[in-house]
């Protein structure tokens, strides 16, 4: 079990060293043993998991060897899973059983992955720490007094603590990349529209990106191979061909141009985090990449734009929860959802629309131009995923603005739709630090190539938490 | 700049009590004060961006397809009547 990857597990399954049923039982036992402490799972689907594992074993026995077959996974509890409770982390949907599978859920099911449970999150994916969950916060497995990051909080915890081999997330402003960084796992926010949003409870529809967590970069590519592609059920998935994500993964970084955006290395960045990212950049240089200084001049306005556009879209998406067709009524919303609904309603209301919403959509254009200019000069950019280390539980809960500012290095990518990969880069004492690799639209294969090169030479991911 | 919480809550169909009103008013005034920094940016003549990957006018074939069966669609509702969702009357005397 120790540090087992999807890739290795697939080999063990193919060689009959282990069956999917045995593997699933072991992960279920680990969940049973550790979930009280970590609060990573809101629902454990033991019975269904064992049935699905048995089916996977039958397919393996017939010689099938697709990449996710028989692999135990978890879904963020924002993903609709037919017949299984789907709460969005909110008391509004406390007893809601999804009536259909989302596209990603269905694709992974068809691929033979085994769902062991649904993971904790900030309610409606609103948050950066996991503490807005109506079911109590998930804990950082490296230090259980600290936050795991959010909003996808239980998923990276479940992967880091080896309660499953991969877990899904959603990233609207950093909700995959930040927690991946805090939990020493690999997290991908794909290009907007690369993975279907159908059947994932909507937060902000022009920003929501459907990604996932794994221990290693290669595992992450294997998972995306299943989930990426056009979906007739989501009109925002463009008809762009899906490449083989592992084909060029080991090509190295020689001759690649890596941009270092100066606006991400400013005051407010923890010097210890900075040191680790700078060390990683030096490694890339020694491996033959060229570091290029670039500038994204409107970066400092990204948070403002984000908290206008995102809350506007939230207020619209959450309008459907009226307790008539499903769930409880609107009195069950927690404080953070109420704050975002009200702010969003305000910026869209008559007399304020031009000053806030329209202005934000214009600055969004300038943010997009920043990236387009930068990617004329470089292949990818590298930044910290978070300006700070994971913080202590409770430290920011009474100050929404300071919580919002923790997304300062991640929201830009959502506003312009580019992909971002968070890769373990180092530790400050017991707390993990991740680096963010950003690329142009649909460059996930390049991000994997750049991340893989670092990971092979610097296997930071191997340091697992002691539970 | 202060948000009229009672008014916005009404627009958003949220019930907010007095003590919450005070708390939200100060928290949101904080956030609003921050986002007003956007006024520093010159956006004269800049187009708005609402879609980032360049898709336009996405349509599907006009063919009917299966949707959720009625019993499944109703399965999560607390109140149903004659195989329909039950809602409160719109007029006061009904």
Interface residues (C-beta under 8 A of the other chain):
Chain A: X96 X97 X99 X100 X191 X192 X193 X206 X232 X235 X236 X238 X298 X301 X303 X304 X305 X307 X308 X315 X319 X322 X323 X324 X325 X326 X327 X330 X331 X333 X335 X338 X339 X341 X342 X343 X345 X346 X349 X356 X358 X359 X360 X361 X362 X363 X364 X365 X366 X368 X400 X401 X404 X415 X416 X417 X441
Chain B: X3 X5 X8 X9 X11 X12 X13 X14 X15 X16 X20 X24 X27 X28 X30 X31 X32 X34 X35 X37 X38 X39 X40 X41 X43 X46 X47 X48 X49 X50 X51 X52 X53 X54 X55 X58 X60 X68 X72 X73 X75 X76 X77 X78 X79 X85 X87
